[in-house]
Amino acid sequence: MKFRRRRFELTVFEAGRHRKLIGEDIGEERSPDLFLCLPGLLETHDSFDEFISFLAPNARVMVLDWCGRGDSDWLAAAHDYKMSVYLSDLWRFYTYAMGVMSSWAFTGQGERDAITVSKSARIHLVGTSMGGLLAVMLASGKPKMLGSVILNDIGPLLPWSGVFALMTNISTAKSSSMNTLRGPDLAKQLDVDPQLLRAVRQPAHLDLPHENRLSGVDFSDRFAAVTTPILVLRGMDSEIVNDSVVKRMFEIHPLTRIHECPESGHPVAYSKTVCEAIRHFIGP
């Protein structure tokens, strides 16, 4: 099925140089629902292909490549890759999306339609693993027009067993199977900067607010600050969102819903069933 697809560029100026963030704007341009898709640690935009195929006929979808991934520019050195950098880029992406949703109607057929869509417009963050953590960090700032947050197999606590599994076996952009890192060959396969394979396994990469506890890496304060509904897609064969994490999620965020995915690891595939659950979650 063919959709309206448009490539866009966001320019970032930092450390005396410009770099480009590349994304795609896909689907129904006049939809009041816009999904911002945030890939995982070593994923690119094509990790959302199934999601786009299901949602784009009736909604608008934007997907972004983080720096050093896919079509976006690489950073100068491995130590430049940090989650705080991605979060700053996410704010740029979100600001761009708000501008698009606020202004598109002026090219439409009438002022009445523009007012209706402007009042009903909602932006939904769909984050896979690391993308989910970044979505929560942004949502904790309570940005305008945010309708919901959908988290793909990530919660307020990263158990140490799950952290170890992620650092040892990184999910590929093509499937949810786990592969051992193999340097430049894997970087080429994943379409990422080879420096990322070193950077993401350094403690300095995770420079967002958190606490290290005996049970794992804790982001509870940020999750508790989110006021919009959250849907967690839980891979039942994953070590990331276990029973203790689910219990903690309900304690700190009463507007949480869990969609359990049997025989699924980390992350959850965006199957038709999962996409239908997301569509049902956001409602009419």
Buried (B, 14 or more C-beta within 10 A) or exposed (E): EEBEEEEBEBEBEEEEEEBEBBBBBBBBBEBBBBBBBBBBBBBBBBBBEBBBBBBBEEBBBBBBBBBBBBBBBBBEEBEBBBBBBBBEBBBBBBEBBBEBBBEBBEEEEEEEEBEEBBEEBBBBBBBBBBBBBBBBBBBBEEBEBBBBBBBBBBBBBBBBEBBEBBEEBBBBBBEBEBBEBEEEEBBEEBBBBBBBBBBBEEEEBBEBEBEEEEEBBBBBEBBBBBEBBBBBBBBBEBBBBBEEBBEBBEEBBEEBBBBBBEEBBBBBBBBEEBBEBBBEBBEE
